Amino acid sequence: MKRYARITGTGSCLPPQRLTNADMVAMLAPRGVETSDDWIVERTGIRARHFVADGVYASDLAADACLQAMAAAGTVPQDIDLIIVATSTPDMVFPSTAAILQHKLGIAGCPVFDVQAVCSGFIYALTVADALIRSGTASKALVVGSEIFSRLLDFNDRTTCVLFGDGAGAVVLEASDTPGILATDIHADGKHTGILCVPGHVSGGQILGDPLLKMDGQAVFKLAVGVLEDTARAVLAKAGKTTTDIDWLIPHQANIRIMHSTARKLRLPLDKVVVTVDQHGNTSAASIPLALDHAVRQGQVKKGDTLMLEGVGGGFTWGSVLLDF
């Protein structure tokens, strides 16, 4: 019997502190950084984002999201035999955030590891988990995106500091005899490293280089629009599907203009695009599972729907997953 992987539960976590654009304007003004709600909304579609408090880490957000996902799937921590965490903001250099999460969930023995593909991280993690379940290595996995980008932001740079937020999203992915994940498609091109990066690193107990996020917004926009269309068409071809088979497009929530441009290129109506960027900002690897969980809990995404998940991020990395929910 052929073996497949299906999502059986979703969950998410947003920190309690919610900052509107007006809050950001007030916070930045004493620094001499000028911005406005109109400026942010017009260029990005973002109206609010969430920031963690001191002492909260990616594993904490991930744990809450995982508990929700397991409850939705009707499973318990002891049933989990694989944990993959997509994050660019790990709790520490090592061990992995996945190992810390494993302990917080009261699980022991199963393989765990992190995936670092920035905003494409959840797509990469889901692709790996799908392969491990199909091969028989795992049967019930937690796949998580968890990020705390507020600690990487330069609050003197209005072009980046208003874009990002913190959060986590998780899914339970289980072995099944009926297709769930239909096809995956992932790519990278390291020549674009410089247009979106955090170039600092730790050496000899000191931070060398710049530990804050740097982005060439125009270059990222131009690249993102092209590769998102390409990967969407590639994954459809792998699955033997067309755009008319898509019930919902759930893209990485970075910029509403990129999301709408991708939908138009695929000839998908905008009311088939799940949008949370207005309330969450860009939460990097957490954005797709956050948006998925939101859409499930709002009654948008229903059992049997065909979903296109796609993301693009620093590296540059990009990819997509087509699945029946």
Secondary structure as GFF3:
##gff-version 3
##sequence-region A 1 325
A	DSSP	beta_strand	4	13	.	.	.	ID=ss1
A	DSSP	beta_strand	17	20	.	.	.	ID=ss2
A	DSSP	alpha_helix	21	28	.	.	.	ID=ss3
A	DSSP	three_ten_helix	29	31	.	.	.	ID=ss4
A	DSSP	alpha_helix	37	44	.	.	.	ID=ss5
A	DSSP	beta_strand	48	51	.	.	.	ID=ss6
A	DSSP	alpha_helix	58	73	.	.	.	ID=ss7
A	DSSP	three_ten_helix	77	79	.	.	.	ID=ss8
A	DSSP	beta_strand	82	86	.	.	.	ID=ss9
A	DSSP	alpha_helix	97	104	.	.	.	ID=ss10
A	DSSP	beta_strand	112	115	.	.	.	ID=ss11
A	DSSP	three_ten_helix	118	120	.	.	.	ID=ss12
A	DSSP	alpha_helix	121	135	.	.	.	ID=ss13
A	DSSP	beta_strand	140	148	.	.	.	ID=ss14
A	DSSP	three_ten_helix	149	152	.	.	.	ID=ss15
A	DSSP	alpha_helix	158	161	.	.	.	ID=ss16
A	DSSP	beta_strand	166	176	.	.	.	ID=ss17
A	DSSP	beta_strand	181	188	.	.	.	ID=ss18
A	DSSP	three_ten_helix	190	195	.	.	.	ID=ss19
A	DSSP	beta_strand	196	197	.	.	.	ID=ss20
A	DSSP	beta_strand	201	203	.	.	.	ID=ss21
A	DSSP	beta_strand	206	208	.	.	.	ID=ss22
A	DSSP	beta_strand	214	215	.	.	.	ID=ss23
A	DSSP	alpha_helix	217	239	.	.	.	ID=ss24
A	DSSP	three_ten_helix	243	245	.	.	.	ID=ss25
A	DSSP	beta_strand	248	251	.	.	.	ID=ss26
A	DSSP	alpha_helix	256	265	.	.	.	ID=ss27
A	DSSP	three_ten_helix	270	272	.	.	.	ID=ss28
A	DSSP	alpha_helix	277	280	.	.	.	ID=ss29
A	DSSP	three_ten_helix	284	286	.	.	.	ID=ss30
A	DSSP	alpha_helix	287	297	.	.	.	ID=ss31
A	DSSP	beta_strand	306	313	.	.	.	ID=ss32
A	DSSP	beta_strand	317	324	.	.	.	ID=ss33
###
